[in-house]
């Protein structure tokens, strides 16, 4: 994280506080002195600053990794500034090559519209809608036309474009780069011109594109925006960045019990990074928690507090309390109140089914062999009791099957 450096001019206390909020958990603030001057001007004039976040709706769901930037936007909104939530319906038609070694396929208009509807609804769970301006970059992208696009392209050089790591690496490796990919950072930068943004946020992988915005604003005679890059949040594994494709994510629309349990599954070390990037607690409060754990307090208590805070934000306090109780019940080998239920008919005159076969039938195991391995590893319970006998068969009746700590299915077996 970039630490605050003392500027060479007088800074008021409110601006110092706003700078501290800006810098919390960030990777870089560029340039810091310019941002301080913008804050000073805003305080003196009472005019809120315009803070931009552009998102291409490439998928319909938002996970906690996306909320790192959204949390920062909310903190800046709470200081009185205006957030521009920019939906990249025009740039999505190009496809963002950032951080990729291949061309990203563009989305169809139908995909973009479907995903955009879900994006803002989910983002509103973090942002203050009263201080959020929703825009679509097709407003000015479509209006540019071919002449305007050529004029825009004339304001940036190929040499500068090839400084971008992914373009440089792909060119060196002989991997094709389509000309239209150069248009993506140009259009993202032009968004800043169209919106007259004072600050643009993004992940560390977006730094080049954000800097293009600064350059183009200067080219068009505007005061260049500052840029604030936020770290990419590690997922549940603590190694890879949070990603739905990697399965190490927590979706903000997941049910409360799942969300709570997933937060509790992270390592104690990762917990503190999540506190910094995801929690709304003050840095002093987080430091006090960390000091208490270092002095011998149980780190699980701090993790439970984080899980409750996150679950409350995306559900409510009652749901978070219920999720905590549900998790405690499961940890004691108890059975949740609400679980999936399946009714199956027994063939061959009601002959009992082997447990491993039943696990496969209800989706708790991928195969009978995996079911047997789970039983061998003491990972299967029936009605709360661990099963050690692979030959166990279940006849007519109702049973709760459990695999691991969080997978439950109530099975009702009946005669055909």
Backbone torsions as a table, in degrees:
resi	resn	phi	psi	omega
1	UNK	NA	137.5	178.8
2	UNK	-76.2	121.9	-179.2
3	UNK	-80.2	150.9	179.0
4	UNK	-68.3	129.0	177.0
5	UNK	-105.4	139.1	-179.3
6	UNK	-66.0	126.7	178.9
7	UNK	-75.6	169.4	-178.6
8	UNK	-94.1	27.3	176.3
9	UNK	-145.0	166.2	-174.5
10	UNK	-71.6	135.5	-179.6
11	UNK	-124.8	130.5	-179.7
12	UNK	-76.0	160.7	-179.3
13	UNK	-61.2	-43.7	177.8
14	UNK	-59.3	-36.1	179.1
15	UNK	-71.3	-36.7	175.9
16	UNK	-60.9	-41.2	178.9
17	UNK	-65.8	-41.1	179.2
18	UNK	-65.3	-36.8	177.6
19	UNK	-65.4	-40.9	179.0
20	UNK	-62.6	-40.6	177.0
21	UNK	-62.9	-42.5	-179.7
22	UNK	-61.6	-43.4	-172.8
23	UNK	-79.6	-19.0	-176.5
24	UNK	-56.8	119.3	175.2
25	UNK	75.0	-1.0	-175.0
26	UNK	-78.3	164.3	175.1
27	UNK	-92.0	-50.7	179.1
28	UNK	-146.7	146.2	169.1
29	UNK	-123.5	117.4	-172.5
30	UNK	-129.2	127.1	-22.0
31	UNK	-86.2	143.8	-172.6
32	UNK	-65.4	-42.4	-178.7
33	UNK	-61.3	-37.4	178.5
34	UNK	-65.2	-37.7	179.3
35	UNK	-67.1	-38.8	177.5
36	UNK	-61.9	-42.1	179.0
37	UNK	-63.6	-39.5	177.3
38	UNK	-63.5	-42.4	178.5
39	UNK	-63.2	-42.6	178.4
40	UNK	-59.9	-44.7	-178.4
41	UNK	-65.3	-40.7	179.6
42	UNK	-63.7	-41.9	179.8
43	UNK	-64.2	-40.5	-177.1
44	UNK	-71.2	-36.1	-174.6
45	UNK	-94.2	-19.1	-174.2
46	UNK	77.1	7.5	-179.0
47	UNK	-90.9	119.0	-179.8
48	UNK	-65.3	147.9	176.2
49	UNK	-79.8	155.2	-179.3
50	UNK	-101.5	116.8	-173.2
51	UNK	-116.8	123.4	-168.6
52	UNK	-109.9	137.8	167.8
53	UNK	-133.1	122.4	176.6
54	UNK	-103.8	132.3	178.0
55	UNK	-131.9	127.3	172.3
56	UNK	-86.4	124.7	-177.8
57	UNK	-76.0	70.7	-177.7
58	UNK	-80.2	-15.8	177.5
59	UNK	-148.2	154.7	-173.8
60	UNK	-80.1	-16.6	-171.8
61	UNK	-114.0	146.3	177.6
62	UNK	-107.4	136.1	175.8
63	UNK	-113.1	177.1	-175.3
64	UNK	-59.3	-28.6	177.8
65	UNK	-59.8	-38.4	178.0
66	UNK	-67.0	-28.0	-173.8
67	UNK	-77.4	-8.1	175.9
68	UNK	-58.4	-47.2	178.5
69	UNK	-72.4	-39.9	179.9
70	UNK	-61.8	-39.1	177.5
71	UNK	-60.5	-42.7	179.5
72	UNK	-63.9	-40.6	177.2
73	UNK	-60.0	-42.6	-179.6
74	UNK	-64.0	-40.1	178.1
75	UNK	-60.8	-39.9	179.5
76	UNK	-72.9	-32.9	173.0
77	UNK	-62.4	-41.0	-179.4
78	UNK	-64.7	-18.4	174.3
79	UNK	-84.8	-3.9	175.6
80	UNK	107.1	4.3	-175.2
81	UNK	-93.4	163.7	-176.9
82	UNK	-98.0	130.3	177.4
83	UNK	-100.4	131.8	173.9
84	UNK	-103.3	108.7	178.7
85	UNK	-90.2	100.7	-172.1
86	UNK	-98.2	119.0	177.4
87	UNK	-93.6	119.3	-174.6
88	UNK	-82.5	64.9	-179.8
89	UNK	-71.2	-26.2	176.4
90	UNK	-81.3	-48.3	-178.2
91	UNK	-66.7	-26.3	177.0
92	UNK	-63.1	-25.9	178.1
93	UNK	-73.8	-17.1	176.3
94	UNK	-88.2	-49.6	-177.5
95	UNK	99.4	119.5	-176.9
96	UNK	-80.9	119.0	178.5
97	UNK	-87.2	4.1	-173.6
98	UNK	-56.0	127.5	174.0
99	UNK	70.1	14.9	-177.6
100	UNK	-117.4	155.4	177.5
101	UNK	-107.0	10.0	175.2
102	UNK	-140.2	163.9	176.8
103	UNK	-68.5	132.3	177.4
104	UNK	-84.6	127.7	-179.2
105	UNK	-63.6	136.4	176.4
106	UNK	-70.7	155.7	178.5
107	UNK	-89.0	158.1	172.8
108	UNK	-80.0	161.5	178.3
109	UNK	-60.3	-37.4	-179.7
110	UNK	-65.2	-43.2	178.1
111	UNK	-62.0	-43.1	-178.7
112	UNK	-61.2	-47.5	-177.2
113	UNK	-65.1	-39.9	179.1
114	UNK	-64.5	-47.2	-177.9
115	UNK	-67.7	-38.3	-177.8
116	UNK	-62.3	-37.6	179.9
117	UNK	-60.4	-40.5	-179.0
118	UNK	-76.1	-35.1	-175.6
119	UNK	-56.7	-55.0	-174.3
120	UNK	-69.8	-35.6	177.8
121	UNK	-58.5	-41.8	179.6
122	UNK	-74.1	-39.9	179.5
123	UNK	-63.0	-29.3	179.7
124	UNK	-66.5	-13.8	175.6
125	UNK	-71.6	-14.9	178.1
126	UNK	-112.7	-44.5	-174.0
127	UNK	-79.2	157.7	173.1
128	UNK	-89.2	107.6	-174.2
129	UNK	-61.6	-27.2	-179.6
130	UNK	-69.1	-21.9	-179.1
131	UNK	-114.4	23.5	-178.6
132	UNK	-119.6	129.2	177.4
133	UNK	-106.0	120.0	-179.3
134	UNK	-95.8	125.9	179.5
135	UNK	-133.8	160.1	177.5
136	UNK	-124.3	130.4	-174.5
137	UNK	-77.8	0.2	170.6
138	UNK	-69.5	-17.9	179.0
139	UNK	-54.0	-44.9	-178.5
140	UNK	-107.8	-23.0	179.5
141	UNK	-64.9	-46.4	178.8
142	UNK	-65.7	-35.2	-176.1
143	UNK	-73.1	-20.4	-178.5
144	UNK	-59.6	-45.8	-177.4
145	UNK	69.9	177.3	-176.1
146	UNK	-66.9	-39.1	179.6
147	UNK	-63.6	-45.9	179.8
148	UNK	-64.7	-35.7	179.0
149	UNK	-65.7	-39.7	177.7
150	UNK	-65.1	-42.5	179.1
151	UNK	-64.1	-37.9	176.9
152	UNK	-65.0	-45.1	-178.6
153	UNK	-62.0	-26.8	-179.7
154	UNK	-70.8	-11.9	-176.5
155	UNK	-94.1	9.2	179.4
156	UNK	-146.0	142.8	-174.7
157	UNK	-96.9	155.5	176.0
158	UNK	-64.4	-38.6	179.7
159	UNK	-59.0	-43.1	177.8
160	UNK	-65.6	-40.3	-179.5
161	UNK	-62.3	-37.0	-177.5
162	UNK	-76.9	-4.9	173.4
163	UNK	-73.5	-16.8	-179.7
164	UNK	-68.1	132.6	-171.0
165	UNK	-56.0	-46.4	-175.2
166	UNK	-67.3	-38.4	176.7
167	UNK	-66.1	-44.1	-179.1
168	UNK	-60.0	-46.6	-176.8
169	UNK	-67.5	-39.8	179.8
170	UNK	-67.9	-39.2	178.9
171	UNK	-64.4	-43.6	-179.3
172	UNK	-64.5	-34.4	-178.7
173	UNK	-84.9	-4.5	-179.1
174	UNK	78.9	15.4	177.7
175	UNK	-80.1	132.5	-175.8
176	UNK	-59.5	141.0	172.2
177	UNK	-124.4	119.2	179.1
178	UNK	-80.3	146.3	-178.5
179	UNK	-59.2	-34.8	-177.3
180	UNK	-63.8	-20.8	179.8
181	UNK	-68.3	-27.4	175.6
182	UNK	-66.1	-23.6	-178.0
183	UNK	-73.2	-23.4	-175.8
184	UNK	-63.3	-56.4	178.9
185	UNK	-62.1	-30.8	177.0
186	UNK	-64.7	-45.2	-179.3
187	UNK	-69.6	-37.5	176.9
188	UNK	-63.4	-39.4	176.7
189	UNK	-66.6	-37.4	179.6
190	UNK	-67.6	-27.2	174.0
191	UNK	-54.8	-40.7	-179.2
192	UNK	-66.3	-34.1	176.2
193	UNK	-66.1	-48.1	-177.3
194	UNK	-62.9	-33.1	-175.2
195	UNK	-97.3	-8.2	-177.6
196	UNK	51.8	51.2	-175.7
197	UNK	-75.9	146.8	176.5
198	UNK	-93.6	-28.3	-177.6
199	UNK	-149.3	135.3	174.5
200	UNK	-121.3	136.2	179.5
201	UNK	-107.0	154.9	175.3
202	UNK	-175.5	170.9	174.6
203	UNK	-72.3	168.0	-179.5
204	UNK	-60.1	-26.9	-179.9
205	UNK	-73.8	-7.6	-178.7
206	UNK	-102.6	5.8	-172.7
207	UNK	-55.8	-45.8	-178.4
208	UNK	-59.2	-48.2	-178.9
209	UNK	-60.7	-38.8	-179.9
210	UNK	-66.2	-37.2	178.3
211	UNK	-68.3	-32.3	175.5
212	UNK	-60.6	-38.0	177.2
213	UNK	-59.5	-44.3	176.5
214	UNK	-57.8	-46.5	-177.3
215	UNK	-62.0	-46.0	-176.4
216	UNK	-69.6	-34.9	176.7
217	UNK	-60.9	-42.1	177.0
218	UNK	-63.7	-39.3	178.8
219	UNK	-61.4	-33.8	-178.8
220	UNK	-94.5	13.2	174.3
221	UNK	79.4	17.3	179.0
222	UNK	-99.4	160.3	171.0
223	UNK	-69.9	123.9	-175.9
224	UNK	-63.7	142.5	176.0
225	UNK	-69.5	156.6	166.7
226	UNK	-89.4	160.8	178.4
227	UNK	-126.3	144.3	-179.5
228	UNK	-129.3	114.5	178.6
229	UNK	-101.5	138.3	179.8
230	UNK	-111.7	146.9	-179.4
231	UNK	-64.2	156.8	173.7
232	UNK	-85.2	124.2	-174.4
233	UNK	-73.3	128.7	173.3
234	UNK	-68.4	143.8	-178.9
235	UNK	-82.3	-165.0	-174.7
236	UNK	-58.8	-28.5	-179.1
237	UNK	-76.9	-14.0	179.2
238	UNK	76.2	7.2	-176.2
239	UNK	-121.0	-65.1	-178.6
240	UNK	-80.4	153.0	175.0
241	UNK	-64.1	149.4	-177.5
242	UNK	-60.4	129.3	-176.1
243	UNK	-156.1	137.0	177.9
244	UNK	-64.5	-37.5	-178.3
245	UNK	-67.1	-25.2	179.0
246	UNK	-90.9	-6.8	176.8
247	UNK	72.0	14.2	-177.0
248	UNK	-109.4	35.4	-170.6
249	UNK	-115.9	163.8	167.8
250	UNK	-124.8	112.6	177.8
251	UNK	-75.2	140.6	-176.5
252	UNK	-74.8	-8.3	176.0
253	UNK	-101.9	6.5	177.1
254	UNK	-68.0	156.5	-179.1
255	UNK	-65.9	157.7	-172.4
256	UNK	-60.4	-43.1	-177.8
257	UNK	-62.8	-43.2	179.4
258	UNK	-65.9	-44.3	-179.7
259	UNK	-59.5	-48.7	-178.7
260	UNK	-60.0	-48.2	-177.0
261	UNK	-65.0	-36.9	179.5
262	UNK	-66.3	-40.4	177.5
263	UNK	-61.2	-41.8	-179.7
264	UNK	-67.1	-15.6	-178.3
265	UNK	-82.1	-10.2	-177.2
266	UNK	-76.3	162.2	-179.2
267	UNK	-72.7	159.3	177.9
268	UNK	-62.0	-36.6	-179.7
269	UNK	-66.2	-45.8	-179.6
270	UNK	-65.2	-29.6	-178.8
271	UNK	-52.9	-41.6	-175.4
272	UNK	-69.7	-35.0	176.6
273	UNK	-67.7	-39.4	177.1
274	UNK	-64.6	-37.0	176.6
275	UNK	-58.4	-45.9	-177.6
276	UNK	-64.6	-41.7	-172.1
277	UNK	-93.1	-21.6	-174.1
278	UNK	-116.0	-25.6	-174.8
279	UNK	-83.1	150.3	173.4
280	UNK	-96.9	5.3	175.1
281	UNK	-65.6	153.2	178.6
282	UNK	-69.1	158.9	178.0
283	UNK	-63.0	-32.0	178.2
284	UNK	-66.1	-41.7	178.6
285	UNK	-64.8	-40.4	179.3
286	UNK	-66.3	-41.1	178.0
287	UNK	-61.8	-37.8	179.1
288	UNK	-66.1	-40.8	176.6
289	UNK	-61.7	-44.2	-178.6
290	UNK	-64.7	-39.7	179.0
291	UNK	-66.0	-38.7	179.3
292	UNK	-63.8	-41.6	178.3
293	UNK	-65.6	-41.1	178.8
294	UNK	-63.6	-27.2	-179.7
295	UNK	-87.3	0.4	175.0
296	UNK	121.7	-4.6	177.9
297	UNK	-67.1	152.5	-178.5
298	UNK	-70.8	120.0	-179.2
299	UNK	-61.9	-22.2	179.5
300	UNK	-62.0	-33.6	179.7
301	UNK	-63.6	-40.0	177.6
302	UNK	-67.3	-36.2	-179.5
303	UNK	-70.1	-37.8	176.4
304	UNK	-62.5	-41.0	179.2
305	UNK	-62.5	-40.2	178.0
306	UNK	-66.0	-44.1	179.6
307	UNK	-61.0	-40.8	179.6
308	UNK	-68.0	-39.5	179.3
309	UNK	-62.9	-46.8	-178.2
310	UNK	-67.1	-43.3	-179.4
311	UNK	-65.6	-38.8	177.4
312	UNK	-62.9	-39.9	-177.5
313	UNK	-61.2	-41.4	-174.6
314	UNK	-99.2	-3.7	174.0
315	UNK	-132.0	-102.9	173.8
316	UNK	-165.9	172.9	-175.1
317	UNK	-62.8	-39.2	-179.7
318	UNK	-63.7	-41.1	179.2
319	UNK	-65.6	-36.4	178.5
320	UNK	-66.8	-41.3	177.5
321	UNK	-63.6	-42.3	179.2
322	UNK	-65.2	-38.1	179.1
323	UNK	-65.5	-38.1	177.3
324	UNK	-63.6	-43.1	179.2
325	UNK	-65.1	-40.0	179.1
326	UNK	-63.6	-42.7	179.8
327	UNK	-63.7	-43.2	179.1
328	UNK	-62.3	-38.7	179.0
329	UNK	-64.1	-42.4	178.7
330	UNK	-66.3	-39.9	-180.0
331	UNK	-61.2	-28.5	177.6
332	UNK	-87.2	5.9	-178.0
333	UNK	85.9	9.6	-179.2
334	UNK	-75.8	173.0	-176.7
335	UNK	-113.9	129.8	179.6
336	UNK	-62.0	157.4	179.7
337	UNK	-70.1	-36.3	-176.7
338	UNK	-118.9	115.1	177.8
339	UNK	-138.6	161.9	177.6
340	UNK	-62.9	147.8	-179.3
341	UNK	-128.4	135.8	179.0
342	UNK	-128.8	138.3	175.0
343	UNK	-112.7	124.9	-177.1
344	UNK	-126.4	141.9	175.6
345	UNK	-92.9	138.4	177.8
346	UNK	-86.9	130.5	178.3
347	UNK	-85.1	-177.5	176.8
348	UNK	50.7	48.3	175.5
349	UNK	71.2	24.1	177.0
350	UNK	88.4	24.5	179.2
351	UNK	-66.1	137.9	-179.3
352	UNK	-59.6	154.1	177.7
353	UNK	-102.8	141.3	174.3
354	UNK	-65.2	144.6	-175.4
355	UNK	-60.9	-43.0	-178.6
356	UNK	-62.7	-38.8	177.4
357	UNK	-64.7	-41.4	-179.4
358	UNK	-64.9	-39.5	177.2
359	UNK	-59.3	-40.9	178.2
360	UNK	-66.4	-42.5	-176.1
361	UNK	-62.9	-33.9	-178.0
362	UNK	-96.9	4.8	174.9
363	UNK	84.5	13.2	177.3
364	UNK	-87.6	-9.2	175.8
365	UNK	-145.1	144.9	-178.1
366	UNK	-73.4	-24.1	-177.7
367	UNK	-154.4	167.6	176.0
368	UNK	-63.4	-37.8	178.7
369	UNK	-61.9	-42.1	177.7
370	UNK	-65.2	-38.1	177.2
371	UNK	-58.3	-43.9	178.3
372	UNK	-64.3	-38.2	179.0
373	UNK	-66.3	-38.6	177.4
374	UNK	-62.8	-40.7	178.1
375	UNK	-64.7	-43.3	178.1
376	UNK	-59.1	-34.0	-178.6
377	UNK	-88.2	13.7	179.5
378	UNK	58.3	32.9	-178.4
379	UNK	-100.5	8.1	-177.2
380	UNK	-122.1	133.9	175.5
381	UNK	-123.0	146.7	171.1
382	UNK	-122.4	119.9	-176.3
383	UNK	52.7	39.2	174.8
384	UNK	87.6	-8.4	-177.9
385	UNK	-103.5	134.1	179.1
386	UNK	-66.8	136.2	179.5
387	UNK	-101.6	128.2	179.4
388	UNK	-111.0	-10.6	-174.1
389	UNK	-103.9	111.3	-179.4
390	UNK	-66.8	-18.9	-177.5
391	UNK	-84.6	-0.9	-178.2
392	UNK	-58.1	133.0	175.2
393	UNK	-123.2	146.5	-177.9
394	UNK	-115.7	130.6	179.1
395	UNK	-100.9	-159.0	-178.0
396	UNK	-56.8	132.5	179.9
397	UNK	151.3	-176.2	179.3
398	UNK	-114.9	131.8	-176.3
399	UNK	-138.2	146.4	171.6
400	UNK	-104.2	115.6	178.0
401	UNK	-97.4	135.5	-178.3
402	UNK	-132.3	132.7	173.5
403	UNK	-122.3	122.4	-177.0
404	UNK	68.3	-152.8	-176.3
405	UNK	-93.2	-21.7	-168.0
406	UNK	-124.2	-3.7	-176.6
407	UNK	-103.4	117.2	-178.3
408	UNK	-132.8	143.1	170.1
409	UNK	-143.8	129.8	172.6
410	UNK	-89.7	122.6	-176.7
411	UNK	-112.1	127.0	175.2
412	UNK	-108.9	113.1	-179.4
413	UNK	-98.9	129.5	-178.8
414	UNK	-134.7	161.3	174.8
415	UNK	-73.4	149.4	178.8
416	UNK	-64.7	NA	NA
